[in-house]
Amino acid sequence: MPKEFSRSSRVAEQVQRELAELIRLELKDPRVGLITVTDVDLTPDYAHAKVFYTTLGDPAARKAIEAGLRAASGFLRRELGRRIRIHTLPELHFIFDESVERGDRLSRLIDEAVASDRKHEG
């Protein structure tokens, strides 16, 4: 594994941890309720960070959360700069992580198929 990859991974993990804490404790925007930061994908030059998040809200709530996160991105970036010492502070791009929702839907479908099989066997 190249050294740069491991450093980049460590920085992405640190950005993820710090953002999760900042959103939970410091962000006062009422639109941004309970969210989970699921992943951070940094460009190699650290100029941009895709911040993946999930929430248990409906699509309308997700739109409000996305607007709140976008509005707070400058504040979050500035606070991140106070907590993490890297030469380039990434511009934050918030993206709803559909994988959790998709996984939940697949799990329900599997449960339904298993229940249906049991019903037909018995």
N, C-alpha and C positions, 0 to 999 in steps of 0.2 A: 504494500500500500504506500503510495507516494506521501511524502511528508506534508505537502501542501494540502492534500485531501484531508488528512487527519486534523490539521489546524483549522481548515475551513469547517469541518464537522463540529469541532469543539466550539468554534465561534458561533455557528448556527444554533447549537444546543444552548449556549449561554444567552444568545439573543432570545430564543424561545422562552427560557426560564424567566428572564428579566421582563419580557413583554407580558407574560402571563401574570406576573406579580404586579406590574404597573397597572394593567387593566383592572385587576381585581381590587387593588388597594388605592390607587391614585386617580383613576379616571372617574370623573363625576358626571359624565354624560348619561342622562336617564335612558337614552335609547339603547345603550350598550348594557345589557343585563348580564346574565350568567353565561359566559362563553368559555370554551376550552381551546387553547392554542395547541393544535395537534402537530404542527410541523413548521419549520422555517427552512426555506430553500434560498441560499445566498448565491449570487453570481460570483464567479472567481475573483473579480476585483472588489467585491463587497459593496458595489454601488447600489445594488437593488436586492431587496429581500421579499420573497413571496411568503406571506404569513398566512398559513392555513389555520382555519378555526372552525369549530362546530358549536351548535347550540340546539336546544330542544324546542325552539320556537317555530311557529308556522311561517310560510313564505313571506307574509306581510311583516312579521317581526324581524325576519332575516334582513329584509330591505332596510328597515330602520337601524338595525345593528350595523349593517354595512355602511350606511350613511354616517352613523356616529363614529365608527372606526376611521373612516376617511377624513372626517372633520378633525379627529384627534390625532391624526398621524404626525403632524408637526410637533405637538406636545410630546407624544410618545417617543419620537425620534430624538428630541432634545433631552428627555429624561434618560433615554438609553445611552446617550453620549456621556452623561454624568456617571453612569454605572459601568460602562464597558470602555476600555481603552483600546480602540483600534484606529488605524490611520484614516479610514473612510467610514463614515456613518452611512449605512444603507438607507435608501429611500424605501419606505414601507408600502407594500401592495397587499391588501387584505383580500383573501380568497376563501369563500365558503368551501369547506371540505365535505364533499358529498360521500366520501368513502364510508363514513360511520353510518350515515343514513342508508346507503346502499347495502352495507353489511347487515344492518338490522332487518331490512326488507328481505334479503336472501335467507337469513336465519328463520324468519317467520314462514317463508315459503317452504323451506325444508321441514320445519315442524309440521306444517299442514300436510305435506306429502307423506311424512312418516305416520301421522294420525290417520290419514286416508288409507294407507297400506294396511295398517293394523285393523281398521274397520272392515276392510274387504277380506282379510285373512280369517277373521273370527266369525 
